[in-house]
Amino acid sequence: MKFFETSKQNTFNKSTYITLRWIGIIGQFISVNLVFFYFNFSFNFILSNTVILVGVLSNLYLIFLYEKSQLTDRSAFIFLIIDIAQLAVLIYLTGGVVNPFIIFLLIPSVFASSTLGLRTNIFLALVTIIVIIFLTFYSEDLPGPLSDHFHVSPYYFFSIPLSLIIALVFLNYFAIIFGAESRLRKEALNKMEEVMAKEHKMLSLGGQAAAAAHSLGTPLSTIKIISQELLKQLKNNKDVIQDIELLSSQVERCNQILKKLSLNPNQEDDFIDEDISIRDYLKEIISSFKETSNKDFIFNFDQDSNNKKITKSVEIIYGLRNFIGNANKFSKKKVFINLRSDNQITEINIEDDGKGYSNDILSKIGEPYLRSSKLRSKRAGLGLGIFIGKTLLEKNFATLLCRNSQTRSGAEVIIKWKNEDLLKI
């Protein structure tokens, strides 16, 4: 088992975490400068502000360079370690465990314990305990003149780190337990709602499908008769004969679907009704769009790319159709789809030649109910389609990155799987 858990439930919302870090950084800056300039205490003022600057730079990295809207278990662990190290250095410079602000060392670990994986939480707690023990024996003196008058019994002195460690273990334990129980209840509720919604949908669609099959039979027959007459009359006109033949074939396809629905209203859609490879998934989806779109779909793939069959997944079909459909909708003329695969990973790159995402929502792509602050958004909508497609693909072990294309004018979506994860689907 990997040290870091990879469950998609173990994530931080990046914007919330950034806000909390700004609050901590501003508090540190005010405290250090207030003590130095107003109270005239003596300590290493320049180095303390340099340490605070490290926190500022790491937060700016999160804002401008970290492109995902959620911090994974691994990324959150790295930034929380930075938070612990930064605060530990500040406390080291200003008295160690006798500095009353040492209580803030517990916050990163406790903050993470209800959302991140168990192993990550244990390691964060161990790092915090080691830092507390280190600061018990090694640190600079309290800022003067406090250091001149602070004298306590060794019993009192060593009770400070002991009480902090006990509080850390106690708070982490309960946060981990309550967090796990909350996730289990949420998962159970989601599954129950999914089953109930499916049953309700099947009952509702069954009656609607039967009614539709009965009602649409007559107009489809009329369209078929007219298309056959047009085929006879315009058989010498090569420009339109192919369109009429396509129209006739699609009418026949509709008739076949309606016949199936009449016999079995609860029958599933037979689009991609077998286990096929990712390459064939894309070919089928692109083919379905070509029937109704006048855009050019340019599909490139490695000849030796992974062609192993995977279990049919409605969630993967919907997710891929969603992103390819978005590219088709917002492109001007062309949609570019590239499939790259090797022994380790399978990666799909979907690009269009449209206007791309608006800059004000780019960092939040993947969250529901997004609205651009501009009156005319480049890609108007609520963002629900991307949110649902992203959620479904991530549920099937994919990692996604939505951004504006670095080589073309439009948007770009990168969908990546580890080959070993594809076989688990």
Residue pairs with C-beta under 8 A, 6 or more apart in sequence:
3 119
3 120
3 123
4 73
4 74
4 77
4 117
4 119
4 120
5 73
5 116
5 117
5 118
5 119
5 120
6 72
6 73
7 73
7 117
8 394
8 395
9 183
10 72
10 73
10 115
10 116
10 117
10 120
11 70
11 71
11 72
11 73
11 76
11 115
12 70
12 71
12 76
12 115
12 116
13 69
13 70
13 71
14 62
14 66
14 68
14 69
14 70
14 71
14 363
15 69
15 363
15 364
17 62
17 71
17 76
17 79
18 59
18 62
18 63
20 111
21 55
21 58
21 59
21 62
21 83
22 59
24 55
24 83
24 104
24 107
25 52
25 55
25 56
25 59
28 52
28 55
28 87
28 90
29 49
29 52
31 101
32 45
32 48
32 49
32 52
32 90
33 49
35 41
35 43
35 143
36 43
36 45
41 143
41 144
41 145
41 146
42 143
42 144
43 93
43 94
43 140
43 143
43 144
44 93
44 140
47 93
48 90
48 93
48 94
51 86
51 89
51 90
51 93
52 86
52 90
54 82
54 86
55 82
55 83
55 86
58 79
58 82
62 79
63 363
66 75
67 363
67 401
67 403
68 75
68 366
68 401
69 363
69 364
69 365
69 366
69 367
70 366
71 79
73 116
73 117
73 120
76 112
76 115
76 116
76 120
77 112
77 116
77 120
77 123
77 124
80 108
80 109
80 111
80 112
80 124
81 124
81 127
83 108
84 105
84 108
84 109
84 124
84 127
84 128
84 131
85 131
87 104
87 105
87 108
88 105
88 131
88 134
88 135
90 101
91 97
91 99
91 101
91 102
91 105
91 135
91 139
92 135
92 138
92 139
92 140
93 139
93 140
94 101
94 140
94 142
94 143
95 139
95 140
95 141
95 142
95 143
95 146
95 147
96 102
96 135
96 136
96 138
96 139
96 140
97 132
97 135
97 136
97 139
97 157
97 160
97 161
97 164
98 142
98 150
98 152
98 157
98 160
99 142
102 132
102 135
102 160
102 164
103 164
105 128
105 131
105 132
105 164
106 128
106 164
106 167
106 168
106 171
108 124
108 128
109 121
109 124
109 125
109 127
109 128
109 168
109 172
110 168
110 171
110 172
110 175
112 120
112 121
112 124
113 121
113 124
113 125
113 171
113 172
113 175
113 176
113 179
114 175
114 176
114 178
114 179
114 182
115 179
116 124
118 176
118 180
121 172
121 176
125 168
125 169
125 172
128 168
129 165
129 168
132 161
132 164
132 165
132 168
133 161
135 161
136 157
136 158
136 160
136 161
141 147
142 150
202 266
205 265
205 266
206 265
206 266
207 265
209 261
209 265
210 261
210 262
210 265
212 258
212 261
213 258
213 259
213 261
213 262
213 265
214 262
216 254
216 258
217 255
217 258
220 251
220 254
220 255
220 258
221 255
223 247
223 251
224 248
224 251
224 252
224 255
227 244
227 247
227 248
227 251
228 248
230 244
231 241
231 244
231 245
231 248
234 240
234 241
234 244
235 241
246 291
250 291
260 267
261 267
271 284
271 288
271 317
272 281
272 284
272 312
272 317
273 312
274 312
275 309
275 310
275 311
275 312
276 284
276 309
276 310
276 312
277 306
277 307
277 308
277 309
277 310
278 306
278 310
278 339
278 341
278 346
278 348
278 417
278 422
279 301
279 305
279 306
279 307
279 339
281 316
281 317
281 320
282 299
282 301
282 320
282 337
282 339
282 348
283 299
285 317
285 320
285 321
285 324
286 297
286 299
286 324
286 337
288 321
289 295
289 297
289 324
289 325
289 328
290 297
293 328
295 328
295 331
295 333
295 334
295 335
296 333
296 334
296 335
297 328
297 334
297 335
297 337
298 334
298 335
298 336
298 337
299 337
299 338
299 339
300 336
300 337
300 338
300 339
301 338
301 339
301 340
301 341
302 339
302 340
302 341
305 339
305 340
305 341
305 342
305 346
306 341
306 342
306 346
306 419
306 422
308 419
308 422
308 423
310 422
310 423
310 425
311 425
313 396
313 425
315 392
315 393
315 395
315 396
316 392
316 393
316 396
316 425
318 388
318 389
318 392
319 389
319 390
319 392
319 393
319 396
319 398
319 415
320 348
320 393
320 415
322 385
322 386
322 388
322 389
323 350
323 386
323 389
323 413
323 415
324 335
324 337
324 350
325 385
326 352
326 379
326 385
326 386
326 411
326 413
327 335
327 337
327 350
327 351
327 352
327 354
327 410
327 411
327 413
328 335
328 352
330 352
330 354
330 355
330 378
330 379
330 410
330 411
331 352
331 353
331 354
331 410
332 352
332 353
332 354
332 410
333 353
334 352
334 353
335 350
335 351
335 352
335 353
336 349
336 350
336 351
336 352
336 353
336 408
337 348
337 349
337 350
337 351
338 348
338 349
338 351
339 346
339 347
339 348
339 349
340 346
340 347
340 349
341 347
341 419
343 419
344 418
344 419
345 416
345 417
345 418
345 419
346 416
346 417
346 418
346 419
346 422
347 414
347 415
347 416
347 417
348 414
348 415
348 416
349 412
349 413
349 414
349 415
350 412
350 413
350 414
350 415
351 405
351 407
351 408
351 410
351 411
351 412
351 413
352 405
352 408
352 410
352 411
353 408
353 409
353 410
354 378
354 379
354 409
354 410
354 411
355 378
355 379
355 409
355 410
356 378
356 379
356 404
356 405
356 409
356 410
356 411
357 365
357 378
357 379
357 402
357 403
357 404
357 411
358 372
358 374
358 377
358 378
358 379
360 372
360 373
360 374
361 370
361 371
361 372
361 377
361 383
362 403
362 404
364 370
365 383
365 386
365 402
365 403
366 383
366 386
366 387
366 390
366 400
366 402
367 383
367 387
368 382
368 383
368 384
368 387
369 382
369 383
369 384
370 381
370 382
370 383
371 377
371 382
372 378
372 379
372 380
379 411
386 402
390 400
390 402
393 400
393 415
394 400
396 425
397 417
397 418
397 421
397 422
397 424
397 425
398 415
398 416
398 417
399 415
399 416
399 417
400 413
400 414
400 415
400 416
401 413
401 414
401 416
402 411
402 412
402 413
403 411
403 412
403 414
404 410
404 411
404 412
405 411
405 412
406 412
